[in-house]
Amino acid sequence: MSLPKDFLFGFATAAYQIEGSPTAGGRTPSVWDTFSHLPGKVADGTTGDVACDHYTRWRDDIALLKSYGANAYRFSVSWSRVIDFSNASKASVGTRDPRNEEGIKFYRAIAEECVRLGIKPAITLFHWDTPQALEDRYGGWRRREIVGDFVHYAKVCFEAFGDLVKHWITLNEPWCYSALGHAYGVHAPGRTSDRTKSPEGNTAVEPYVVGHNLILGHAYAVKAYRDLFAPTQKGSIGVTLDALAYLPYDDTPGSESAAQRAMDARTGWFADPIYKGHYPASLTSLSGGVLPSFTEEEIRVVKGSSDFLGLNTYTSNLIQDGGNDPYNGKTKGGFVRPDGSELGFKSHVGWLQAYPEGFRKLLNYLWKTYQTPIFVTENGFPVKDETSLPIEQAIHDTNRIRYFEGYTQALLDAINEDGVVVKSYFAWSLLDNFEWADGYLTRFGVTYVNYKTQQRYPKDSAKWLKEWFEKNHQKLD
């Protein structure tokens, strides 16, 4: 068993989850700054105002990456740190806000340090932190106008970092931003498609409009990169989608079709237009006929607009027919088999159980369906009740290692036995951090962060992953 010579191994983070310093260097608020400060939106009542204080401690964190044997680092750039929205209230729709040189300097320093240490920087342009200025100006991703602003921001990043960065991701998990942020209201900007819970009275069409505009923003940013920057910078660019291994609950035709419908509603919603040129057939029915359409010109830009499929995956679900939620394919999912046994073992959160066999099946499904190289851009495990453990116990994260043992073996099996082309593995996450609506109650990191002192403590899982990569990686000549 071995990994390809050009395989990227490392760890992933996201700007709002680790940086803190929300007003430093000319940064202005994102929708997550606004959302997290609303009472009751985050489980422990916290915000990302401090997070891991990565804004001031980033050199130490990059040194951790080096000590963990990483040859790559996936991190996101804060849109409202790179673009100057300080005069946004005076700007009209169509205005292209200027660069924020101080923010650009911050991210360029990170990329330079990575390159100096032999770590390839991989930048995500959008990890859910839409500038609040654009949300206020015209409704953010609910309006087609944002496509031009996103392309403008992307071009600023390509110009500023493209000589150093050869791996670009446009969007992180657009399903989450569309559904969790605009259907369920549990993520920023906190809108819901349920009229009984939604003061603004938006309808079920809104999440699909947001998803549609995210696809267009991705595609036109990729077009700008390919037309203007790729010929000289020689980088690759793509999208990262979240996916579960949706497994039929039993061997009945109803469960088989339900599992496919769940996959269409989640991953296919974005993957099918980008890799095939059209939405899944089932999605039109699931949406009640409100799914937007692409123009002929748009679909020419959208189809083929990703050099790879970025994959964030954590768990599997057993799927059967039933339910009224269109964003999950009108299906029911769980971990309990018909005989009462369960998939894998439990984590700290109810939506995630470890089942590496599902990961291997998912890799095979995506490779067969979309025929494009797969970059695993997030995969990780929150140990049950880790937050309540003393530090000296929490760093011995046996169940996280158990998870990584299973999932990395499934990865090797998919590559070496099944012929799936997988080009990276980024563990989530480098640091314990602000875990969105969970606040600081859930820890995914391979590094324990004491949020009172900001002291970092490497966990056993970091050492285990380093040794796994060293053992399995073919060295470049």
C-alpha positions in Angstrom: 0.0 0.0 0.0 1.3 3.4 -0.9 0.4 7.0 -1.7 1.3 8.7 -5.0 4.6 10.7 -5.0 2.7 14.0 -5.5 0.2 13.3 -2.8 -0.7 16.2 -0.5 -0.9 15.5 3.2 -1.7 18.1 5.8 -4.3 19.7 7.9 -7.2 22.2 7.3 -8.5 25.3 9.1 -11.0 28.1 8.3 -10.4 31.8 8.9 -13.4 32.6 11.2 -12.8 29.5 13.2 -9.2 30.2 14.2 -8.2 33.8 13.5 -9.9 36.1 16.0 -8.9 39.7 15.8 -12.2 40.6 14.0 -11.3 44.3 13.5 -7.5 44.1 13.2 -5.8 45.3 10.0 -8.9 46.8 8.5 -11.1 43.7 8.6 -14.9 44.4 8.7 -17.6 42.0 9.8 -18.8 38.9 8.1 -22.2 37.3 8.4 -20.6 34.9 11.0 -19.5 37.9 13.2 -23.1 39.1 13.1 -24.8 35.8 13.6 -22.6 34.6 16.4 -23.3 37.7 18.4 -27.1 37.1 18.3 -28.4 35.5 21.6 -29.1 31.8 21.3 -27.4 31.1 18.0 -24.3 29.4 19.3 -24.7 26.6 21.8 -22.3 27.9 24.5 -23.0 31.6 23.8 -19.6 32.3 22.4 -18.2 33.9 19.2 -15.2 33.8 17.0 -13.9 37.1 18.4 -10.8 35.4 19.9 -11.1 31.8 18.7 -7.5 30.4 18.6 -5.9 33.9 18.3 -4.3 32.6 15.1 -4.0 36.2 13.8 -1.2 36.8 16.2 0.1 33.3 16.7 0.2 32.1 13.1 3.9 31.5 13.0 3.7 29.1 15.9 0.8 27.3 14.2 2.8 26.9 10.9 5.6 25.5 13.0 3.2 22.9 14.3 2.3 21.9 10.8 6.0 21.4 10.0 6.5 19.3 13.2 3.5 17.1 12.2 5.1 16.2 8.9 2.7 18.1 6.7 3.7 18.9 3.1 0.5 21.0 2.5 -1.8 23.3 4.5 -5.4 24.1 3.5 -6.6 27.4 5.0 -9.2 29.9 4.1 -8.9 33.6 3.4 -11.4 36.0 5.0 -13.1 38.0 2.2 -13.7 40.9 4.6 -10.0 41.0 5.5 -8.7 41.0 1.9 -11.3 43.5 0.5 -11.8 46.9 2.2 -15.5 47.4 3.0 -14.9 50.4 5.4 -16.9 52.7 3.0 -19.4 50.0 2.0 -22.4 51.9 3.3 -21.7 54.6 0.7 -21.3 52.2 -2.2 -24.0 51.1 -4.6 -24.7 47.8 -6.2 -22.0 47.1 -8.9 -19.3 49.0 -6.9 -16.1 47.0 -6.7 -14.7 47.6 -3.2 -10.9 48.2 -3.1 -8.1 45.9 -1.8 -7.2 45.9 1.8 -3.4 45.8 1.7 -2.9 45.0 5.3 -5.1 41.9 5.1 -3.3 40.8 1.9 0.0 41.2 3.7 -1.2 39.0 6.5 -2.1 36.1 4.2 0.9 36.5 2.0 3.1 36.1 5.1 1.4 32.8 5.9 1.9 31.6 2.3 5.5 32.6 2.3 6.3 30.9 5.5 4.6 27.7 4.3 6.7 27.8 1.1 9.8 28.4 3.1 9.2 25.3 5.2 8.3 23.1 2.2 4.6 23.2 2.9 2.3 23.8 -0.1 -0.4 26.4 0.7 -3.9 25.5 -0.5 -6.3 28.5 -0.3 -10.1 28.3 0.1 -11.7 31.6 -1.0 -15.1 31.2 0.6 -15.6 29.2 3.8 -19.0 30.7 4.7 -17.9 34.1 5.8 -19.8 36.4 3.4 -19.0 40.1 4.1 -21.8 41.6 6.1 -21.5 44.6 3.8 -22.6 42.6 0.8 -25.4 41.0 2.8 -26.6 44.5 3.7 -26.0 45.9 0.2 -28.2 43.5 -1.7 -28.8 40.3 0.2 -25.5 38.5 -0.3 -25.7 35.2 -2.1 -29.5 35.6 -2.5 -28.8 37.9 -5.4 -27.0 37.4 -8.7 -25.0 40.6 -8.1 -22.7 38.8 -5.8 -21.1 36.8 -8.6 -19.3 39.9 -9.8 -18.1 40.8 -6.3 -16.9 37.2 -5.7 -15.0 37.2 -9.0 -13.4 40.6 -8.1 -12.3 39.2 -4.7 -11.0 36.0 -6.3 -8.9 38.0 -8.8 -7.4 40.1 -6.0 -6.4 36.8 -4.3 -5.0 35.3 -7.5 -2.9 38.5 -8.1 -1.7 38.7 -4.5 -0.9 35.1 -3.8 -0.8 33.2 -7.1 3.0 33.1 -7.4 3.0 31.1 -4.2 -0.3 29.2 -4.2 -0.8 26.5 -6.8 -3.9 24.9 -5.2 -7.1 26.9 -5.1 -10.6 26.0 -3.8 -13.4 28.4 -4.6 -16.2 27.3 -2.2 -16.3 25.2 0.9 -19.4 23.0 1.3 -22.0 25.1 -0.6 -24.8 22.7 0.6 -24.2 23.8 4.2 -24.2 27.5 3.3 -27.4 27.1 1.3 -29.4 24.7 3.5 -28.0 25.4 7.0 -27.9 29.1 6.4 -31.0 29.7 4.4 -33.3 26.8 5.0 -32.8 25.7 8.6 -31.4 28.9 10.0 -28.8 27.2 12.2 -25.8 28.8 10.5 -25.2 32.4 9.3 -26.9 34.3 8.0 -29.6 32.5 9.9 -32.4 32.6 7.5 -35.1 29.9 7.3 -37.4 28.7 4.5 -40.1 27.9 7.1 -42.5 30.8 7.1 -43.6 30.1 10.6 -40.1 30.7 11.9 -39.0 33.3 9.4 -39.9 37.0 10.1 -38.9 38.0 6.6 -41.2 35.3 5.2 -38.8 33.9 2.6 -39.9 30.7 0.9 -38.4 27.3 0.0 -37.0 28.8 -3.2 -34.3 30.8 -1.4 -31.9 28.0 -0.6 -31.9 26.9 -4.2 -31.3 30.5 -5.4 -28.4 30.8 -3.0 -27.0 27.4 -4.3 -27.4 28.5 -7.9 -25.5 31.8 -7.3 -22.8 29.9 -5.4 -22.3 27.6 -8.5 -22.1 30.7 -10.8 -19.7 32.5 -8.4 -17.5 29.4 -8.4 -17.6 29.0 -12.2 -16.9 32.6 -13.1 -14.0 32.7 -10.6 -12.6 29.6 -12.2 -13.0 31.2 -15.7 -11.1 34.3 -14.5 -8.3 32.1 -13.1 -8.0 30.0 -16.2 -8.2 32.9 -18.6 -5.9 35.4 -16.8 -3.7 33.6 -14.3 -3.3 29.9 -14.9 -1.2 30.3 -18.1 1.6 31.9 -16.0 0.9 30.7 -12.5 0.4 27.0 -13.5 -2.0 26.2 -10.6 -5.1 24.1 -10.3 -8.6 25.2 -9.1 -11.7 23.5 -8.0 -14.6 23.2 -5.5 -15.0 21.4 -2.2 -18.3 19.7 -1.6 -19.5 17.8 1.5 -20.7 14.3 1.1 -21.9 11.4 3.3 -21.8 7.8 2.3 -25.5 7.3 1.8 -26.1 3.6 2.2 -29.4 1.8 1.6 -31.1 0.9 4.9 -32.0 -2.5 3.4 -31.9 -4.3 0.1 -35.4 -3.1 -1.0 -35.7 -0.9 -4.2 -37.2 1.9 -2.1 -34.1 2.2 0.1 -31.8 2.0 -3.0 -33.7 4.9 -4.7 -33.9 6.8 -1.5 -30.1 6.6 -1.0 -29.5 7.9 -4.5 -32.0 10.7 -4.0 -30.2 11.8 -0.8 -27.0 11.9 -2.7 -28.6 13.9 -5.4 -30.0 16.4 -2.9 -26.7 16.9 -1.1 -23.7 16.4 -3.3 -25.3 16.1 -6.7 -27.0 19.5 -6.3 -23.6 21.1 -6.9 -21.5 18.3 -8.4 -23.8 17.5 -11.3 -23.9 21.0 -12.8 -20.1 21.4 -12.4 -19.1 18.0 -13.7 -22.0 17.0 -15.9 -23.6 20.3 -17.0 -27.0 20.0 -15.4 -28.8 19.5 -12.1 -29.8 16.0 -11.1 -33.2 15.0 -12.5 -34.6 14.2 -9.0 -33.7 17.7 -7.7 -36.3 19.5 -9.8 -39.0 17.3 -8.3 -37.6 17.6 -4.8 -37.5 21.4 -5.1 -41.2 21.5 -6.1 -40.3 23.0 -9.4 -38.6 26.1 -8.1 -35.0 25.2 -9.0 -33.5 28.0 -11.0 -32.2 27.4 -14.6 -28.9 28.1 -16.2 -28.7 30.1 -19.4 -26.8 28.4 -22.3 -23.9 30.8 -21.8 -23.8 30.1 -18.0 -23.8 26.3 -18.4 -20.9 26.6 -20.9 -19.0 28.3 -18.0 -20.3 26.0 -15.3 -19.7 22.6 -16.9 -16.1 21.5 -16.4 -15.3 24.3 -14.1 -13.3 22.2 -11.6 -10.0 20.6 -12.0 -10.8 18.1 -9.2 -13.5 17.2 -6.7 -12.7 18.5 -3.2 -14.3 16.2 -0.7 -15.2 16.9 2.9 -16.5 13.8 4.5 -16.9 12.5 8.0 -19.6 9.8 8.3 -22.1 7.5 6.7 -25.9 7.2 6.9 -28.3 4.3 6.4 -31.1 5.8 4.2 -34.7 4.8 3.7 -37.7 6.5 2.1 -39.7 9.0 4.0 -39.5 12.5 5.5 -40.5 15.9 4.0 -37.1 17.6 3.9 -36.2 18.3 0.3 -32.7 19.3 1.1 -32.0 15.8 2.3 -33.9 14.1 -0.5 -37.1 13.5 1.5 -35.4 10.6 3.1 -34.8 9.3 6.7 -31.2 8.6 7.7 -29.6 7.0 10.7 -26.9 4.6 12.0 -29.1 1.6 13.2 -29.4 -1.4 10.8 -32.6 -3.4 10.6 -31.1 -6.0 13.0 -30.5 -3.4 15.6 -26.7 -3.1 15.2 -25.1 0.2 14.5 -22.6 1.6 11.9 -19.2 2.1 13.6 -18.7 3.9 16.9 -20.0 7.1 18.3 -18.4 10.6 18.4 -19.1 13.7 20.5 -21.8 14.8 18.0 -25.0 13.0 17.1 -24.5 13.3 13.3 -21.2 11.5 13.2 -20.3 7.9 13.7 -17.1 6.3 12.5 -17.6 3.8 9.6 -14.6 3.6 7.3 -16.2 1.1 5.0 -18.6 3.9 4.0 -15.7 6.2 3.2 -14.3 3.7 0.7 -17.7 3.2 -0.9 -18.1 7.0 -1.2 -14.7 7.4 -2.9 -15.6 4.7 -5.4 -19.0 6.3 -6.0 -17.6 9.8 -6.7 -14.8 8.5 -8.9 -17.2 6.4 -11.0 -19.8 9.1 -11.2 -17.7 12.2 -11.9 -14.4 10.8 -13.3 -12.2 13.5 -11.9 -9.4 13.4 -9.3 -10.5 13.6 -5.7 -8.9 15.8 -3.1 -9.9 14.8 0.4 -10.0 18.3 1.9 -11.5 17.5 5.3 -11.9 14.3 7.4 -11.8 14.1 11.2 -13.4 13.0 14.4 -14.6 14.8 17.7 -13.8 12.5 20.6 -16.8 12.1 22.9 -16.7 14.4 25.9 -13.2 15.6 25.1 -14.0 19.1 26.2 -14.7 18.0 29.8 -11.4 16.1 30.1 -8.3 17.5 31.7 -5.6 18.4 29.2 -3.3 15.6 30.2 -6.1 13.1 29.4 -7.5 14.8 26.3 -4.2 14.7 24.4 -4.2 10.9 24.5 -7.1 10.8 21.9 -7.3 7.1 21.4 -10.7 7.1 19.6 -9.5 9.8 17.2 -6.6 7.6 16.3 -8.9 4.7 15.9 -11.0 6.8 13.5 -7.9 7.8 11.5 -6.7 4.2 11.4 -9.9 3.1 9.7 -10.3 6.0 7.3 -6.7 6.2 6.1 -6.8 2.5 5.5 -10.0 2.9 3.5 -8.2 5.6 1.5 -5.3 3.4 0.8 -7.6 0.6 -0.3 -9.5 2.8 -2.6 -6.3 4.0 -4.2 -4.4 0.8 -4.5 -7.1 -1.8 -4.8 -10.0 0.0 -6.5 -8.0 2.4 -8.7 -9.6 5.6 -7.4 -7.5 8.7 -8.1 -7.1 10.5 -4.8 -4.6 13.3 -4.6 -4.7 14.6 -1.0 -5.7 14.0 2.6 -6.3 17.0 4.8 -7.3 16.1 8.4 -9.7 18.3 10.1 -8.4 20.1 12.0 -5.0 21.4 12.8 -6.4 23.1 16.0 -9.4 22.8 18.3 -11.4 25.8 17.3 -14.7 27.7 17.1 -16.9 24.9 15.8 -19.6 27.1 14.3 -23.0 26.7 16.0 -21.4 24.3 18.6 -19.0 27.1 19.7 -16.1 25.6 21.7 -18.1 22.6 23.0 -16.8 20.3 20.2 -13.1 19.6 19.5 -11.9 18.2 16.2 -8.3 19.3 16.5 -5.1 17.2 16.5 -3.8 20.0 18.7 -5.5 20.8 22.0 -6.1 24.5 22.5 -6.5 25.9 26.0 -8.8 28.7 25.2 -7.9 30.6 28.4 -4.2 30.7 27.8 -4.1 29.9 24.0 -1.4 27.3 24.8 -1.2 24.5 22.2 -0.7 20.8 23.1 -0.1 18.3 20.4 -2.4 15.2 20.7 -1.3 11.7 20.0 -3.3 11.7 16.8 -1.0 14.3 15.3 2.0 12.0 15.8 0.0 9.0 14.5 -0.9 10.8 11.2 2.7 12.0 10.7 3.9 8.4 11.1 1.2 7.1 8.7 2.2 9.5 6.0 5.9 8.8 6.4 5.2 5.1 6.2 3.0 5.2 3.1 4.3 8.0 1.0 6.5 7.4 -2.1 9.2 10.0 -1.9 9.8 12.2 -5.0 13.1 11.5 -6.7 
